[in-house]
Amino acid sequence: MDDAAVLDVGGKTLVLTHDMIAEGVHFLPSDPPGDVAWKLIAVNLSDLAAKGARPIGLLLGYSLGEEAWNRAFVEGLRQASAHFSAPLLGGDTISMPPGATRAFGLTAIGEAGARVPSRADAVAGDTLWVTGTIGDSLAGLRIAAGEVEGPASLLARYRRPEPRLQAGRALAPLVHAMMDVSDGLLIDAGRMAAASGLALEIDLARVPISRGYADLFGEDLRARSDASIAGDDYELLFSAPASEAGRLSALSQELRLAFAAIGTASAGSGLRMTIGGEPVPLPRSLGYEHGIS
Amino acid sequence: MDDAAVLDVGGKTLVLTHDMIAEGVHFLPSDPPGDVAWKLIAVNLSDLAAKGARPIGLLLGYSLGEEAWNRAFVEGLRQASAHFSAPLLGGDTISMPPGATRAFGLTAIGEAGARVPSRADAVAGDTLWVTGTIGDSLAGLRIAAGEVEGPASLLARYRRPEPRLQAGRALAPLVHAMMDVSDGLLIDAGRMAAASGLALEIDLARVPISRGYADLFGEDLRARSDASIAGDDYELLFSAPASEAGRLSALSQELRLAFAAIGTASAGSGLRMTIGGEPVPLPRSLGYEHGIS
């Protein structure tokens, strides 16, 4: 169960996705409850963004906790729901046994346009692109953990990520393959390669990092490699024919969102990494592995 | 968050519902995993049935357990999905920390007809009806717990309930209010009364019980009262004008499913119980109360 589900209803294309998070795995009891709520919504909306879909509703499965926690969670839900124009339509609330690990689920329903890209749509010869910058959420995590000091903007990339909904809708008609980067740029690119039945090559030197990330961790290849295997970016990874470069550049300016050309697709299989054209070995871990992929 | 959500998409009416279940609350670690899966699906489809909707898809949020348990759960999912023609479209699988209370969520998406009844639609003067029989799931629970011996058919009503999907679709255009009976006939009727802003009166002597239930627990008023406050029936409770009695009777025969007239709606508020017309006090507990109603 990887991509979001696509359903045709009355001539419209619905996109449906469901993500679940558990205490101690996806969030800590000490995390601000409003941020947990925001992230639960953002993670699901990022799946819609990758399909070029606009959110039309959310359903929540909530396990009750301490009252102040519940209140703050609901406030975060309300904020994210309003911010992303994604109305909360319903759901379920349950009480867990005392001391139980709490878990939440969210279903997001979106309406897609005429074309719904998948991660399996890359074509040999395509250029591989990524939106925005990679690694800011890692920086935010290290700030949240008290390991480094850094600006609130990086902390926000970790706590209150902004799925690329507008970019996803604009890109869907132009791209071949598209997916969101949630578990790490390299592991997600590897999944795109496998789903498309192609080889993908990523030039590490071209992986886009932010000024803030560079200030904290430098901008050498080690810093870029760390960024590429960290998760929670919620950027879009997409492939497009080289002939689309002009339209993509115009769209990037219109959206005020950078698109970085980081690699290419070719016949073959698997993920390869290069630095300025020279092959380098992949890191041992490419990103966050789920229990079942 | 009570009724299922209703969404208009491309001239079609979608019904969406999400229920969550947790180990130790809604199921026991010793319950057969395939039955837990079946029930998770059935509970959600019962919400669709009450809206007169036909299932078009399911999304699952699953927390991994022991391997044999996972396999048996997936097999139960597969069976229920095929039995109810409700395809599993996707979802999410997570690993919980060791020893954690496991929780599952299911979203069901259905397509409704031209009329989507709600629990708030009762009209003064309506007759109150319930499909099938009440209390069989209670009997099944007592058999499962080893408290009584009884037939497999009653155990199945508890373990593998059959939501009234076909009846719900046929009833939706005829009825005023409709809802499923999941937490107990009396508590659910009380919710219909509150949502409709009316008083509902139920004649306990007319609450339909099965031959099997009567064989185990008798058919006196105490037995009927116990049945009326037990949950997990997944029958449909509906109100309709007295003038519809003929069409309802014909439909009942066509569906080979009994409809019992158990009461009436009138101006006022709250739930009243009678026995052959004589008012009797309500039981102290009317059924299963959720953490948040």
Chai-1 contact restraints between the chains, C-beta under 6 A:
chainA,res_idxA,chainB,res_idxB,connection_type,confidence,min_distance_angstrom,max_distance_angstrom,comment,restraint_id
A,M1,B,G90,contact,1.0,0.0,6.0,A-B,restraint_1
A,M1,B,G91,contact,1.0,0.0,6.0,A-B,restraint_2
A,A5,B,L89,contact,1.0,0.0,6.0,A-B,restraint_3
A,A5,B,G90,contact,1.0,0.0,6.0,A-B,restraint_4
A,L7,B,G57,contact,1.0,0.0,6.0,A-B,restraint_5
A,V9,B,V9,contact,1.0,0.0,6.0,A-B,restraint_6
A,V9,B,G10,contact,1.0,0.0,6.0,A-B,restraint_7
A,V9,B,K12,contact,1.0,0.0,6.0,A-B,restraint_8
A,G10,B,V9,contact,1.0,0.0,6.0,A-B,restraint_9
A,G10,B,G10,contact,1.0,0.0,6.0,A-B,restraint_10
A,G10,B,G11,contact,1.0,0.0,6.0,A-B,restraint_11
A,G10,B,K12,contact,1.0,0.0,6.0,A-B,restraint_12
A,G11,B,G10,contact,1.0,0.0,6.0,A-B,restraint_13
A,K12,B,V9,contact,1.0,0.0,6.0,A-B,restraint_14
A,K12,B,G10,contact,1.0,0.0,6.0,A-B,restraint_15
A,L16,B,L59,contact,1.0,0.0,6.0,A-B,restraint_16
A,H18,B,L59,contact,1.0,0.0,6.0,A-B,restraint_17
A,H18,B,G61,contact,1.0,0.0,6.0,A-B,restraint_18
A,H18,B,G91,contact,1.0,0.0,6.0,A-B,restraint_19
A,H18,B,D92,contact,1.0,0.0,6.0,A-B,restraint_20
A,H18,B,T107,contact,1.0,0.0,6.0,A-B,restraint_21
A,D19,B,D92,contact,1.0,0.0,6.0,A-B,restraint_22
A,M20,B,G61,contact,1.0,0.0,6.0,A-B,restraint_23
A,M20,B,D92,contact,1.0,0.0,6.0,A-B,restraint_24
A,M20,B,I94,contact,1.0,0.0,6.0,A-B,restraint_25
A,A22,B,I94,contact,1.0,0.0,6.0,A-B,restraint_26
A,A22,B,M96,contact,1.0,0.0,6.0,A-B,restraint_27
A,G24,B,P97,contact,1.0,0.0,6.0,A-B,restraint_28
A,G57,B,L7,contact,1.0,0.0,6.0,A-B,restraint_29
A,L59,B,L16,contact,1.0,0.0,6.0,A-B,restraint_30
A,L59,B,H18,contact,1.0,0.0,6.0,A-B,restraint_31
A,L59,B,T107,contact,1.0,0.0,6.0,A-B,restraint_32
A,G61,B,H18,contact,1.0,0.0,6.0,A-B,restraint_33
A,G61,B,M20,contact,1.0,0.0,6.0,A-B,restraint_34
A,G61,B,G105,contact,1.0,0.0,6.0,A-B,restraint_35
A,L64,B,G291,contact,1.0,0.0,6.0,A-B,restraint_36
A,L89,B,A5,contact,1.0,0.0,6.0,A-B,restraint_37
A,G90,B,M1,contact,1.0,0.0,6.0,A-B,restraint_38
A,G90,B,A5,contact,1.0,0.0,6.0,A-B,restraint_39
A,G91,B,M1,contact,1.0,0.0,6.0,A-B,restraint_40
A,G91,B,H18,contact,1.0,0.0,6.0,A-B,restraint_41
A,D92,B,H18,contact,1.0,0.0,6.0,A-B,restraint_42
A,D92,B,D19,contact,1.0,0.0,6.0,A-B,restraint_43
A,D92,B,M20,contact,1.0,0.0,6.0,A-B,restraint_44
A,T93,B,G291,contact,1.0,0.0,6.0,A-B,restraint_45
A,T93,B,I292,contact,1.0,0.0,6.0,A-B,restraint_46
A,I94,B,M20,contact,1.0,0.0,6.0,A-B,restraint_47
A,I94,B,A22,contact,1.0,0.0,6.0,A-B,restraint_48
A,S95,B,G291,contact,1.0,0.0,6.0,A-B,restraint_49
A,M96,B,A22,contact,1.0,0.0,6.0,A-B,restraint_50
A,M96,B,T101,contact,1.0,0.0,6.0,A-B,restraint_51
A,P97,B,G24,contact,1.0,0.0,6.0,A-B,restraint_52
A,P97,B,T101,contact,1.0,0.0,6.0,A-B,restraint_53
A,A100,B,T101,contact,1.0,0.0,6.0,A-B,restraint_54
A,T101,B,M96,contact,1.0,0.0,6.0,A-B,restraint_55
A,T101,B,P97,contact,1.0,0.0,6.0,A-B,restraint_56
A,T101,B,A100,contact,1.0,0.0,6.0,A-B,restraint_57
A,T101,B,T101,contact,1.0,0.0,6.0,A-B,restraint_58
A,A103,B,A103,contact,1.0,0.0,6.0,A-B,restraint_59
A,G105,B,G61,contact,1.0,0.0,6.0,A-B,restraint_60
A,G105,B,G105,contact,1.0,0.0,6.0,A-B,restraint_61
A,T107,B,H18,contact,1.0,0.0,6.0,A-B,restraint_62
A,T107,B,L59,contact,1.0,0.0,6.0,A-B,restraint_63
A,T107,B,T107,contact,1.0,0.0,6.0,A-B,restraint_64
A,G291,B,L64,contact,1.0,0.0,6.0,A-B,restraint_65
A,G291,B,T93,contact,1.0,0.0,6.0,A-B,restraint_66
A,G291,B,S95,contact,1.0,0.0,6.0,A-B,restraint_67
A,I292,B,T93,contact,1.0,0.0,6.0,A-B,restraint_68
